[in-house]
Amino acid sequence: MGKRLIRFGLALVLVAALMPGLGMGAKPALAGHSSVGFWNLGRDGGVFAHGSAGFFGSLPGRLSALGHPQVNDVVGIASTPSGHGYWIAQSNGGIHAFGDAQFLGSMQSLGLTPAAPIVAIVATPWGQGYWLFGADGGVITFGNAGFFGSMAGTPLESPTVDAATSSDGQGYFFIEQLGGLHVRGSAVYKGNIRDEVRSPVVGIHNFWFNLDGYWGAEANGGVHARGSGTFNGSAFGTTTAPISGITSPYGFSYYGGYWLVGLDGNVYEFNVPDLGNDVGPLAAPIIDIEASRYLDSSTT
């Protein structure tokens, strides 16, 4: 453990400074990993790995092997802390774990039907839990993911379309289709993007180690930065298909950069590496993009 702590010492110091209250021995240490990658996710659960992100299986392959019918209601993908696995969620609350991702439950395993379609899955920073977010602002927790309140039962201007966790895992952000932004727990509100959007909002992503910065992405390629979120450009006016997701690298090398992905698999990079795209014949539209995480859990 000593060698590993020395190897990642700089990252630990930086994270401790940027995330007050993070105990050195209490949580996994952030590895200053130089690799960077992401997954594109199809509506059918197909997974396309880019850069250093590994391929750990896809839903069409698993369903085919089991003799089950294919699906077309996948809504999101979430990385495990190691980057060696991921969870895939369906709009009905179904969860599928790949690689080192642990299955911690689903709506079906609880015998529940979501009150509104699930629109996003978000993993806790340390990987022992995840949240499902509904279009009505509802929140369902699994594993050690905490419940910090929801928007269910609160009148919304438009449906919730995406969510993100605060960096300490003690809160989350919701974003609406028309740009309304809501926070719960430790998530810090830095403003909505309602007055700036020209098309439906499709995603939100926050700084991986910062509590008060985030970006909202529009279907037309527009990007809106709030708090310490850095604006590095947008794909407005250049998209070949509507944008469907936004993500940013986990690591210090590309601080403040992000990728956008379109329904056709085209990827737009801003202050991050060009790791390719999936333009070409696709079995289903690309509906999400997720950066591979790199956390070293062996320091716990």
JOBEL-V765289 format. One record per backbone hydrogen bond with DSSP energy under -0.5 kcal/mol. NH is the residue of the N-H (numbers start at 1). CO is the residue of the C=O. E is the energy in kcal/mol with one decimal. If there is no record, write none. Layout:
# JOBEL-V765289
nh = [NH:NH]
co = [CO:CO]
e = [E:E]
This chain:
# JOBEL-V765289
nh = [5:6:7:8:9:12:13:14:15:16:17:18:19:22:23:27:29:31:31:33:38:39:40:41:42:43:45:48:50:52:53:54:56:59:62:63:64:65:66:67:67:68:74:75:76:78:80:83:86:87:88:89:90:91:93:96:98:99:100:101:104:107:110:111:112:118:119:120:122:124:127:130:131:132:133:134:135:137:140:142:143:144:145:148:148:151:152:154:160:161:162:164:166:169:172:173:174:175:176:177:179:182:184:185:186:187:188:189:193:194:196:197:201:202:203:205:207:210:213:214:215:216:217:218:219:221:224:226:227:228:229:232:235:236:237:238:239:243:244:245:247:250:251:255:257:258:259:260:261:262:263:265:268:270:275:278:286:287:287:288:290:292:293:295:296:297:299:300]
co = [1:2:3:4:6:8:9:10:11:12:13:14:15:19:21:23:296:29:294:31:50:290:48:288:46:285:42:40:38:36:50:83:54:45:58:59:60:61:62:63:64:63:43:89:89:87:85:80:98:78:96:76:94:73:90:88:86:56:84:98:102:93:106:108:107:91:133:133:131:129:124:142:122:140:120:138:117:134:132:130:104:128:142:146:149:137:137:151:135:175:175:173:171:166:184:164:182:162:180:159:176:174:172:148:170:184:211:187:179:179:193:193:177:217:217:215:213:207:210:226:205:224:203:222:200:218:216:214:190:212:226:230:221:221:220:235:235:219:261:261:259:292:249:252:254:270:247:268:245:266:242:262:260:258:273:265:263:41:285:41:39:37:80:81:29:295:296:297]
e = [-2.4:-2.2:-2.6:-2.0:-1.3:-2.4:-2.5:-2.5:-2.7:-2.7:-2.0:-2.1:-2.5:-1.7:-0.8:-1.2:-1.1:-0.6:-0.8:-2.8:-1.3:-2.5:-2.4:-2.5:-3.0:-2.4:-2.2:-2.4:-2.3:-1.8:-1.7:-0.6:-0.6:-2.0:-1.9:-3.0:-2.3:-2.2:-1.7:-0.6:-0.9:-2.8:-2.4:-2.8:-1.2:-2.1:-2.1:-0.9:-1.4:-2.5:-2.4:-2.4:-2.3:-2.4:-1.8:-2.3:-2.3:-0.6:-1.7:-1.7:-0.6:-2.0:-1.3:-1.3:-3.0:-2.8:-3.4:-1.3:-2.0:-2.5:-1.3:-1.4:-2.9:-2.4:-2.3:-2.5:-2.4:-2.0:-2.4:-1.8:-0.6:-2.0:-1.6:-0.6:-0.5:-2.8:-0.8:-2.4:-2.6:-2.7:-1.3:-1.6:-2.2:-1.9:-1.7:-3.2:-2.9:-2.2:-2.9:-2.3:-1.6:-2.3:-2.0:-0.6:-1.9:-1.4:-1.2:-0.5:-2.2:-0.6:-1.6:-1.3:-3.0:-2.9:-1.4:-2.1:-1.6:-0.6:-0.6:-1.7:-3.0:-2.3:-2.5:-2.7:-2.6:-1.6:-2.5:-2.5:-0.5:-1.8:-2.3:-0.6:-2.3:-0.7:-0.7:-2.4:-0.8:-2.7:-3.5:-1.3:-1.9:-0.6:-0.8:-1.2:-2.2:-2.0:-3.0:-2.3:-1.9:-2.4:-2.6:-2.2:-2.7:-2.2:-0.8:-2.6:-2.1:-2.9:-0.5:-1.1:-2.2:-2.2:-0.5:-2.7:-2.1:-0.8:-0.7:-1.3]
